[in-house]
Amino acid sequence: MYASRNIDLCTKDCLCLFVCPTGATDTETGQIDKNLCLDGCRLCVDACPSHAIYLVMSNYADPKHKDETLAGALMGLLESKADQEAVARSAAAENPGAQKLARALQKSMRILAEDCAREGGFMLPQSAASQALLAELAQTEDQQIQELAVKLLEK
C-alpha cells in the first residue's frame, strides 16, 4: 500500500512533511511519490488533520467469476432500478411538492443500479461481460454509439 492525497481536501497544514520518514510528500505539487512511500507506513495518513491522505492498494485481487444465473438476476434488478429511477425523475418534474423525496429516490435507485452493474461484472472495463457488451454495441446502427464502443474496445 502507498499513500495518496485528495488535493481538494488538503488544507496545507503540512504535518505530513514532518512525519514522513522518506520525504515522499510534496506540498508544492500536492503529490506523494509512490516510489519513496514505505509500504503500509501510514504516518502521514494518521497525521493529516484534514483527512486528505489515504492508503491505496498496490495490487487488487482479480474479481471472482459470477455464476451466469446470478449475473442475469443482477442485470434484471439493474433494469428494474433504472425503470424506478426514471419514474422518480418524472415524479420530481411533475410534482414540485415531492421534489426532494423524488430526487432522493432517484439517487438511491441510481446507486442500487450501479451496484448491480458492478456486481454483475459490467463496471470493470476489462471484464468479459463489458467486452462482450462493447462488441455488441460496436455492431449497432447508431453511428455515435458504434464509434464510442470501438474506441473503448481499442483502449
GUMI-121599 format. One line per field, with one value per residue (C-alpha): residue number from 1; chain; x, y, z. Coordinates in Angstrom, 1 decimal, always signed. Example, Ala and Ser with C-alpha at 12.3 -4.5 7.8 and 13.67 -1.06 7.14 Angstrom:
residues 2
fike <- (1	2)
lonu <- (A	A)
X <- (+12.3	+13.7)
Y <- (-4.5	-1.1)
Z <- (+7.8	+7.1)
END
This chain:
residues 155
fike <- (1	2	3	4	5	6	7	8	9	10	11	12	13	14	15	16	17	18	19	20	21	22	23	24	25	26	27	28	29	30	31	32	33	34	35	36	37	38	39	40	41	42	43	44	45	46	47	48	49	50	51	52	53	54	55	56	57	58	59	60	61	62	63	64	65	66	67	68	69	70	71	72	73	74	75	76	77	78	79	80	81	82	83	84	85	86	87	88	89	90	91	92	93	94	95	96	97	98	99	100	101	102	103	104	105	106	107	108	109	110	111	112	113	114	115	116	117	118	119	120	121	122	123	124	125	126	127	128	129	130	131	132	133	134	135	136	137	138	139	140	141	142	143	144	145	146	147	148	149	150	151	152	153	154	155)
lonu <- (A	A	A	A	A	A	A	A	A	A	A	A	A	A	A	A	A	A	A	A	A	A	A	A	A	A	A	A	A	A	A	A	A	A	A	A	A	A	A	A	A	A	A	A	A	A	A	A	A	A	A	A	A	A	A	A	A	A	A	A	A	A	A	A	A	A	A	A	A	A	A	A	A	A	A	A	A	A	A	A	A	A	A	A	A	A	A	A	A	A	A	A	A	A	A	A	A	A	A	A	A	A	A	A	A	A	A	A	A	A	A	A	A	A	A	A	A	A	A	A	A	A	A	A	A	A	A	A	A	A	A	A	A	A	A	A	A	A	A	A	A	A	A	A	A	A	A	A	A	A	A	A	A	A	A)
X <- (+0.0	+1.1	-0.2	-2.2	-3.6	-7.0	-5.9	-9.5	-9.4	-5.8	-5.7	-1.8	-1.3	+1.8	+2.1	+2.7	+6.1	+7.2	+6.2	+7.2	+10.5	+11.4	+10.3	+7.8	+5.3	+5.4	+3.1	+4.0	+2.6	+0.2	+1.7	+3.1	+5.9	+4.8	+8.4	+9.5	+6.5	+7.0	+4.5	+1.9	+3.7	+0.6	+2.3	+1.1	-2.4	-2.7	-1.1	-3.2	-5.8	-7.9	-8.1	-6.8	-4.3	-5.4	-3.8	-4.1	-3.6	-0.7	-2.4	-6.0	-7.4	-8.9	-12.7	-14.4	-16.4	-20.1	-22.5	-24.5	-27.8	-26.6	-25.3	-28.6	-30.6	-28.4	-29.0	-32.7	-32.6	-30.4	-33.2	-35.8	-33.8	-33.3	-37.0	-37.7	-35.1	-37.0	-40.3	-38.7	-37.2	-40.6	-42.3	-39.8	-40.6	-44.4	-44.9	-42.9	-44.1	-42.5	-39.2	-37.0	-38.3	-38.4	-34.8	-33.7	-35.4	-33.9	-30.4	-31.0	-32.1	-29.1	-26.7	-28.5	-28.4	-24.7	-24.1	-26.0	-24.0	-20.7	-21.6	-22.8	-19.4	-20.2	-18.4	-15.0	-13.8	-11.6	-14.3	-15.6	-19.1	-18.1	-16.0	-19.0	-21.4	-19.0	-18.6	-22.4	-22.7	-20.0	-22.4	-25.4	-26.8	-26.3	-23.0	-22.2	-22.7	-20.7	-17.7	-17.7	-17.8	-15.0	-12.8	-13.5	-12.6	-9.3	-8.4)
Y <- (+0.0	+3.6	+7.0	+9.3	+12.8	+14.2	+17.7	+19.1	+18.2	+19.3	+22.4	+22.6	+22.0	+20.1	+17.8	+15.1	+16.7	+16.4	+12.8	+11.2	+9.3	+9.2	+12.7	+11.3	+14.1	+17.3	+20.2	+22.2	+19.7	+18.0	+14.7	+11.8	+9.9	+6.3	+5.1	+6.8	+5.8	+3.0	+0.1	+0.5	+3.1	+5.4	+8.0	+10.8	+9.3	+9.4	+12.9	+14.6	+16.8	+17.3	+13.6	+14.3	+11.4	+7.8	+4.5	+2.9	-0.8	-1.7	-4.8	-5.7	-9.2	-10.4	-10.2	-13.5	-15.1	-14.7	-17.5	-16.8	-17.2	-14.6	-12.2	-12.5	-11.8	-8.8	-7.4	-7.9	-6.0	-3.3	-2.8	-2.6	+0.0	+2.0	+2.0	+3.1	+5.9	+7.1	+7.1	+9.1	+11.6	+12.2	+12.5	+15.2	+17.1	+16.7	+17.4	+20.3	+19.4	+16.0	+17.0	+16.4	+12.9	+12.1	+13.2	+11.2	+8.1	+8.8	+9.0	+5.8	+3.9	+5.1	+3.8	+0.5	+0.1	+0.9	-1.7	-4.3	-3.5	-3.7	-7.0	-8.4	-7.7	-4.7	-1.9	-3.4	-2.4	-5.5	-7.9	-10.4	-9.0	-5.5	-6.5	-8.5	-5.6	-3.2	-5.6	-5.8	-2.0	-1.7	-3.5	-1.2	+1.1	+4.2	+5.7	+7.6	+4.6	+2.5	+4.9	+5.2	+1.4	+0.9	+3.5	+1.8	-1.6	-0.3	+1.0)
Z <- (+0.0	-0.6	+0.3	-1.9	-1.4	-2.3	-3.1	-2.8	+0.9	+1.6	+3.8	+3.5	+7.2	+6.1	+9.1	+6.5	+5.7	+9.3	+9.9	+6.6	+7.1	+3.4	+2.3	-0.2	+0.4	-1.7	-0.8	-3.8	-6.3	-3.9	-4.9	-2.8	-4.5	-4.7	-5.2	-1.9	+0.1	+2.5	+2.1	+4.8	+6.9	+7.2	+9.4	+7.0	+6.9	+10.7	+11.0	+8.4	+10.2	+7.0	+6.2	+2.7	+2.7	+2.3	+1.5	-1.9	-2.5	-4.7	-6.1	-6.3	-6.3	-9.5	-9.4	-8.7	-11.5	-11.2	-11.9	-15.1	-13.2	-10.6	-13.2	-15.1	-11.9	-11.2	-14.7	-14.2	-10.9	-12.7	-15.3	-12.6	-10.7	-13.9	-14.6	-11.0	-11.4	-14.5	-12.6	-9.7	-12.2	-13.9	-10.4	-9.5	-12.6	-12.3	-8.6	-7.1	-3.6	-3.8	-5.5	-2.5	-1.9	-5.6	-6.1	-3.1	-4.6	-7.9	-6.5	-4.4	-7.5	-9.4	-6.7	-6.5	-10.2	-10.3	-7.6	-9.6	-12.7	-10.8	-9.1	-12.4	-13.9	-16.1	-14.2	-14.8	-18.3	-18.6	-17.7	-20.3	-19.8	-20.5	-23.5	-24.9	-24.4	-26.2	-29.1	-29.4	-29.3	-32.0	-34.3	-33.7	-36.4	-34.3	-35.6	-32.5	-30.2	-32.7	-32.6	-28.9	-28.5	-30.9	-29.1	-25.8	-27.2	-28.5	-25.1)
END
